[in-house]
Amino acid sequence: MLQGPYSNLERDRLLVRIPFTYFAVGTVLLPFGGLLICLAVTLMYHYSDATYTHCEVRNYLPSISSAISRVPERYIWRGFIGLHSAPRYLVSAAYFSFYHRHFHNRMLELLLSGLTLLLSLTENTGLLVLTYVGSTETYKIHKYGFITFIGSSLLHMLTTLRLWFVIQRHSLHSEEVTSYRWKRRLFLFNIICCVCAFYFFRRHNEFCEHGVYTLFALFEYLVVFSNMAFHITAFWDFRSKEVMVATPAEDKRY
């Protein structure tokens, strides 16, 4: 359960107590670290295969799909994403509770909060699909998983910004204003990188120029990293909260 620093757990037996800032950062660092490891292993051991394209032109960086589709990279990535997925669902629920407290008497924002929760769950589910169904296994399902992940990610960031625009207008906490500003910057950066990645992908497929697919891969990395950075702004949003796991005290009656 998610609690503030002054919660009373006298009737419960506390098992785990973690500041939410550590929890949020650790959750994001799992896919970040997993992706860096996969890229490093791919560049060292599968460079030629991972950078090959149907155009047979010079390419210097693998796409993310290529970097996570071989062995052992496939299992490394799946392991990190598997560990990261459950905490991500918990963070989605925590945000919905956070928004509900802020907008309990504002119907429009409450509905938008529900949509944001749905988009967050869809984003995480799309990531799981593209992770556990590799591009070299069932390409069509992998592609739809990727499209679901990117589409729901962009919409989730957009609805989140709308909610935080309202929050920061009435906020007395500098952390919430800072969080909104960084969310806005990262969303704009993510949009720019998505457009650039799409442009270079289409250009590579149409003209087969040397190095163009490398630019696509580079902007694809930036799309994913800026998405991770957007989620890590939870560091400010839950600054005074803690994640606690406890068992109810036994009610002994004689």
Secondary structure as UniProt FT lines:
FT   STRAND          2..3
FT   TURN            5..6
FT   TURN            10..11
FT   STRAND          12..19
FT   HELIX           20..45
FT   HELIX           47..50
FT   TURN            54..55
FT   HELIX           64..67
FT   TURN            71..72
FT   HELIX           73..102
FT   TURN            104..105
FT   HELIX           107..132
FT   TURN            135..137
FT   HELIX           139..169
FT   HELIX           174..207
FT   TURN            210..211
FT   HELIX           212..231
FT   TURN            232..233
FT   HELIX           234..237
FT   TURN            238..240
FT   STRAND          242..248
//
